[in-house]
Amino acid sequence: MTLVVTGAAGFIGSNLVKALNARGERDIVAVDNLTRGDKSVNLADLEITDFVDKREFLRRIEDGKVASTVRVVFHQGACSDTMESDGRYMMENNYDYSMKLMAWCAARGVPFIYASSASVYGGGSVFREEREFEAPLNVYGYSKFLFDQAVRRHLRSAAAQVAGFRYFNVYGPRETHKGRMASVAFHFYNQYLKDGKVRLFEGSAGYAAGEQLRDFVSVEDAVKVNLFFFDHPGVSGIFNVGTGRAESFNEVARATVNAVRATRGEKPLGIAELRSAGAIEYVPFPAQLVGKYQSYTQADLTRLREAGYKDPFLGVEEGVGRYVKARAAAAV
């Protein structure tokens, strides 16, 4: 039976394919857009049976030319650039495409597991999967929000599984192609190796320099949640995927720098020591992000736990430490 993974050459998608391979799954159709060919490196060490361009895959769906042996669709593909201003492109890519995939799965009783985003909550302070707390700040967040609304309506009569995951700030291997949209852990690592220091935003929205808080979640955990729902096709809904714990950008910087120092046999330093040593630098908060930036996020995991997912999530120190260790080993 075939597994379909959209966004398979992307960050979470390629990590998901890797985890499926580790389970012995090889009959995987990878769907993506390789206009940017550098993403292909994320597929080079993975086992798939076919690669299909995202537009061609949609044509095959519309023409009834997709095999009837599809067991599940993991829909990880999307435009995730929160600074993208082309609303038509964003809605076609994130909303329209997702609607067509979900309809195809529903008509055939195929489980549909998809990527949503914590961006649907906007600048709020409560991160619970309920309409009253959802107020996206940009068209990316709106595209995800609107599809989640469609899923809610669909679930009233859905016969097959539909599970959506509101990813918080995900970091980990295979995100190089994301460029400026890659995680802060990715950028901090590169900055520290190049310049011996990392750069964080100065204070904003009442938060001190580097003390803006986010729920940073390892891609390892994001993939584990996907696999749990794959293993439990009777569970549907929209769920937050984060650690349930907000940590500061300063803490991510400390974890990143100390993980690099550990690879060099150097002792860990506290945030104050890193500032004194010039290893942490603060830069002005970008004017274009004023009013469009989430200074605080923290996933409410109540629904995810009630759905039966009980595994603990990696905190920043351990998760970023693993990530840095993996990147350092790959660079040797």
C-alpha positions as CSV (number, residue, x, y, z in Angstrom):
1,M,0.0,0.0,0.0
2,T,1.3,3.4,-1.0
3,L,2.0,6.3,1.3
4,V,1.8,9.9,-0.2
5,V,3.9,12.6,1.4
6,T,3.5,16.1,0.0
7,G,6.3,18.6,0.7
8,A,8.5,15.5,0.8
9,A,11.6,17.4,-0.1
10,G,10.9,20.0,2.5
11,F,11.8,20.3,6.2
12,I,9.2,18.3,8.1
13,G,8.3,16.2,5.0
14,S,11.8,14.8,4.4
15,N,12.2,14.1,8.1
16,L,8.9,12.2,8.0
17,V,10.0,10.2,5.0
18,K,13.2,9.3,6.8
19,A,11.2,8.1,9.8
20,L,8.9,6.0,7.6
21,N,11.9,4.5,6.0
22,A,13.2,3.6,9.4
23,R,10.0,1.6,9.9
24,G,10.5,-0.3,6.7
25,E,8.2,1.8,4.6
26,R,9.5,2.1,1.0
27,D,6.3,2.4,-1.1
28,I,6.3,6.2,-0.8
29,V,5.2,8.7,-3.4
30,A,7.1,12.0,-2.8
31,V,5.2,15.1,-4.0
32,D,6.9,18.5,-4.1
33,N,7.9,21.4,-6.2
34,L,11.6,21.3,-7.1
35,T,11.8,24.6,-8.9
36,R,14.4,25.2,-6.2
37,G,16.6,22.2,-6.9
38,D,18.6,22.6,-3.8
39,K,15.8,20.8,-1.9
40,S,16.6,17.6,-3.7
41,V,19.4,16.9,-1.2
42,N,16.8,16.2,1.4
43,L,15.6,13.2,-0.7
44,A,19.0,11.9,-1.8
45,D,19.4,9.5,1.2
46,L,15.7,8.4,1.3
47,E,13.9,5.5,-0.2
48,I,10.8,6.4,-2.3
49,T,9.1,4.7,-5.2
50,D,8.2,7.8,-7.2
51,F,8.6,11.6,-7.3
52,V,5.7,13.7,-8.6
53,D,5.6,17.4,-9.1
54,K,2.9,19.0,-7.0
55,R,1.1,20.4,-10.0
56,E,1.2,17.1,-11.8
57,F,-0.1,15.3,-8.7
58,L,-3.0,17.6,-8.6
59,R,-3.7,16.9,-12.3
60,R,-3.6,13.2,-11.6
61,I,-6.1,13.6,-8.8
62,E,-8.5,15.6,-10.9
63,D,-8.1,13.1,-13.8
64,G,-8.6,10.1,-11.6
65,K,-5.1,8.8,-12.3
66,V,-3.9,8.2,-8.8
67,A,-3.5,4.6,-7.7
68,S,-6.3,3.2,-5.6
69,T,-3.7,1.6,-3.2
70,V,-3.0,4.9,-1.4
71,R,-3.1,4.1,2.4
72,V,-2.6,7.7,3.7
73,V,-1.8,11.2,2.6
74,F,0.6,13.2,4.8
75,H,0.1,16.7,3.5
76,Q,3.2,18.6,4.6
77,G,3.5,20.8,1.5
78,A,2.8,24.5,1.8
79,C,4.3,28.0,1.3
80,S,5.6,28.7,4.8
81,D,7.0,32.2,4.1
82,T,5.3,34.4,6.7
83,M,6.6,37.5,4.8
84,E,5.0,36.5,1.5
85,S,2.6,39.2,0.4
86,D,1.1,37.6,-2.7
87,G,-2.2,36.5,-1.2
88,R,-3.5,34.9,-4.4
89,Y,-0.4,32.6,-4.6
90,M,-0.7,31.8,-0.8
91,M,-4.3,30.9,-1.0
92,E,-3.9,28.8,-4.2
93,N,-0.9,27.0,-2.7
94,N,-2.1,26.5,0.9
95,Y,-5.9,26.6,0.8
96,D,-7.1,25.5,-2.6
97,Y,-4.6,22.7,-3.0
98,S,-5.4,21.4,0.5
99,M,-9.1,21.5,-0.1
100,K,-8.7,19.4,-3.3
101,L,-6.5,16.8,-1.5
102,M,-8.9,16.5,1.4
103,A,-11.9,16.1,-0.9
104,W,-10.0,13.3,-2.8
105,C,-9.2,11.5,0.4
106,A,-12.7,11.8,1.8
107,A,-14.2,10.4,-1.4
108,R,-12.0,7.3,-1.1
109,G,-11.9,6.9,2.7
110,V,-8.2,7.7,2.8
111,P,-6.7,9.1,6.0
112,F,-5.6,12.7,5.6
113,I,-2.9,14.1,7.9
114,Y,-1.9,17.6,7.3
115,A,0.2,20.5,8.5
116,S,-1.4,23.6,10.0
117,S,0.4,26.3,11.9
118,A,0.5,28.1,15.2
119,S,0.4,31.3,13.2
120,V,-3.4,31.0,13.2
121,Y,-3.3,32.4,16.8
122,G,-1.7,35.6,15.7
123,G,-0.7,37.9,18.6
124,G,-3.0,36.3,21.2
125,S,-1.9,34.9,24.5
126,V,-4.1,31.8,24.6
127,F,-3.1,28.9,22.3
128,R,-6.0,26.5,22.4
129,E,-7.7,25.0,19.4
130,E,-10.8,27.1,19.5
131,R,-12.1,29.8,17.2
132,E,-12.2,32.6,19.8
133,F,-8.4,32.5,20.1
134,E,-7.6,32.5,16.4
135,A,-6.7,35.9,14.7
136,P,-3.9,35.4,12.1
137,L,-1.6,38.4,11.5
138,N,-0.6,37.7,7.9
139,V,-1.9,35.9,4.8
140,Y,0.1,32.8,5.5
141,G,-1.6,32.4,8.9
142,Y,-4.9,33.2,7.2
143,S,-4.5,30.5,4.6
144,K,-3.9,28.0,7.4
145,F,-6.7,29.3,9.5
146,L,-9.2,29.1,6.6
147,F,-8.4,25.6,5.8
148,D,-8.7,24.6,9.5
149,Q,-12.2,26.1,9.4
150,A,-13.1,24.0,6.4
151,V,-11.7,20.9,8.3
152,R,-13.9,21.6,11.2
153,R,-17.0,21.6,9.0
154,H,-15.8,18.5,7.2
155,L,-15.3,16.6,10.5
156,R,-19.0,16.8,11.3
157,S,-19.6,14.1,8.8
158,A,-16.2,12.7,7.9
159,A,-15.9,8.9,7.6
160,A,-12.1,8.8,7.3
161,Q,-9.4,10.3,9.5
162,V,-8.5,14.0,9.1
163,A,-5.9,15.2,11.5
164,G,-4.3,18.6,11.4
165,F,-1.2,19.8,13.4
166,R,-0.6,23.4,14.4
167,Y,3.1,23.3,14.4
168,F,4.8,25.9,16.7
169,N,8.5,26.9,16.1
170,V,10.0,23.7,14.6
171,Y,13.8,23.3,14.3
172,G,16.0,20.5,13.3
173,P,17.9,18.7,10.5
174,R,17.0,19.2,6.8
175,E,16.0,22.8,7.0
176,T,18.9,24.5,5.1
177,H,16.9,25.1,2.0
178,K,14.5,27.3,4.0
179,G,17.0,30.2,4.0
180,R,15.8,33.1,6.0
181,M,12.7,31.1,7.1
182,A,14.8,28.5,8.7
183,S,14.7,28.2,12.5
184,V,16.6,30.5,14.9
185,A,18.7,27.6,16.0
186,F,19.8,27.1,12.4
187,H,20.7,30.8,12.1
188,F,22.3,31.0,15.5
189,Y,24.6,28.1,14.7
190,N,25.7,29.6,11.4
191,Q,26.3,33.0,13.0
192,Y,28.3,31.6,15.8
193,L,30.6,29.6,13.6
194,K,31.1,32.5,11.2
195,D,31.3,35.5,13.6
196,G,31.7,34.0,17.1
197,K,28.4,35.6,18.1
198,V,24.7,35.3,17.6
199,R,22.2,38.1,16.9
200,L,18.9,38.5,18.6
201,F,16.2,41.2,18.4
202,E,16.2,44.0,21.0
203,G,13.2,44.3,23.2
204,S,9.7,44.5,21.7
205,A,6.1,44.4,22.8
206,G,7.1,44.8,26.4
207,Y,9.7,42.1,26.3
208,A,13.4,42.7,27.2
209,A,16.1,42.1,24.6
210,G,16.1,38.4,23.6
211,E,13.3,37.6,26.1
212,Q,10.5,37.2,23.6
213,L,9.1,33.7,24.2
214,R,8.2,31.0,21.8
215,D,7.4,27.3,22.0
216,F,10.3,25.8,20.2
217,V,9.7,22.2,19.2
218,S,12.2,19.7,17.7
219,V,11.3,18.2,14.3
220,E,11.9,14.8,16.0
221,D,8.8,15.4,18.1
222,A,6.8,16.8,15.2
223,V,7.4,13.6,13.2
224,K,6.6,11.4,16.2
225,V,3.2,13.0,16.5
226,N,2.5,12.4,12.8
227,L,3.4,8.7,13.2
228,F,1.2,8.4,16.3
229,F,-1.8,9.5,14.3
230,F,-0.8,7.3,11.4
231,D,-0.9,4.4,13.8
232,H,-4.3,5.5,15.2
233,P,-6.5,6.2,12.1
234,G,-9.6,6.4,14.3
235,V,-8.4,9.7,15.8
236,S,-9.3,13.0,14.1
237,G,-9.2,16.7,14.9
238,I,-6.9,19.7,15.0
239,F,-4.1,19.6,17.5
240,N,-1.3,21.8,18.7
241,V,2.2,20.4,18.2
242,G,4.6,22.2,20.5
243,T,6.3,21.4,23.8
244,G,3.7,23.2,25.9
245,R,6.6,25.3,27.3
246,A,7.6,28.8,26.2
247,E,11.3,29.5,26.2
248,S,13.2,32.7,25.3
249,F,15.3,33.4,22.3
250,N,18.1,34.0,24.8
251,E,17.8,30.4,25.9
252,V,17.9,29.1,22.3
253,A,21.1,31.2,21.8
254,R,22.6,29.8,25.0
255,A,21.8,26.2,24.1
256,T,23.2,26.7,20.6
257,V,26.4,28.3,21.6
258,N,27.0,25.9,24.5
259,A,26.4,22.9,22.2
260,V,29.0,24.2,19.8
261,R,31.4,24.9,22.7
262,A,30.8,21.3,23.9
263,T,32.0,20.0,20.5
264,R,35.2,22.0,21.1
265,G,35.7,20.8,24.7
266,E,34.8,24.2,26.1
267,K,32.8,24.8,29.3
268,P,29.2,26.0,29.1
269,L,28.4,29.6,29.8
270,G,25.3,31.4,31.2
271,I,23.5,34.1,29.3
272,A,25.2,36.9,31.3
273,E,28.6,35.4,30.6
274,L,27.8,35.0,26.9
275,R,26.8,38.7,26.8
276,S,30.0,39.8,28.5
277,A,32.0,37.7,26.1
278,G,30.3,39.3,23.1
279,A,28.8,36.0,22.0
280,I,25.3,37.4,22.2
281,E,24.5,40.7,20.3
282,Y,21.2,42.5,20.1
283,V,20.0,44.2,16.9
284,P,17.1,46.6,16.3
285,F,13.6,45.1,16.0
286,P,12.7,45.2,12.3
287,A,10.1,47.9,11.5
288,Q,8.3,45.6,9.0
289,L,7.6,43.1,11.8
290,V,5.9,45.6,14.1
291,G,2.3,44.3,14.6
292,K,3.0,41.1,12.7
293,Y,5.2,39.3,15.2
294,Q,4.3,36.7,17.8
295,S,6.3,37.7,20.8
296,Y,4.9,34.9,22.9
297,T,3.6,31.4,22.0
298,Q,3.0,28.3,24.2
299,A,1.0,25.3,22.9
300,D,-1.9,24.1,25.0
301,L,-1.5,20.3,24.7
302,T,-4.7,19.3,26.4
303,R,-6.4,18.0,23.2
304,L,-3.3,16.2,22.0
305,R,-2.9,14.5,25.3
306,E,-6.6,13.6,25.4
307,A,-6.2,12.1,21.9
308,G,-3.8,9.6,23.5
309,Y,-0.3,11.1,22.6
310,K,1.6,10.7,25.9
311,D,5.3,11.0,24.9
312,P,7.3,13.9,26.4
313,F,8.7,16.7,24.2
314,L,12.3,17.7,24.1
315,G,13.2,21.0,25.7
316,V,15.4,23.6,24.0
317,E,18.6,22.5,25.8
318,E,18.4,18.9,24.8
319,G,16.7,19.3,21.4
320,V,19.0,22.1,20.2
321,G,21.9,20.2,21.6
322,R,21.1,17.2,19.5
323,Y,20.6,19.4,16.4
324,V,23.9,21.1,16.8
325,K,25.7,17.8,17.4
326,A,24.2,16.4,14.3
327,R,25.2,19.5,12.2
328,A,28.7,19.4,13.6
329,A,29.1,15.7,12.8
330,A,27.8,16.3,9.3
331,A,30.4,19.0,8.7
332,V,33.3,16.8,9.7
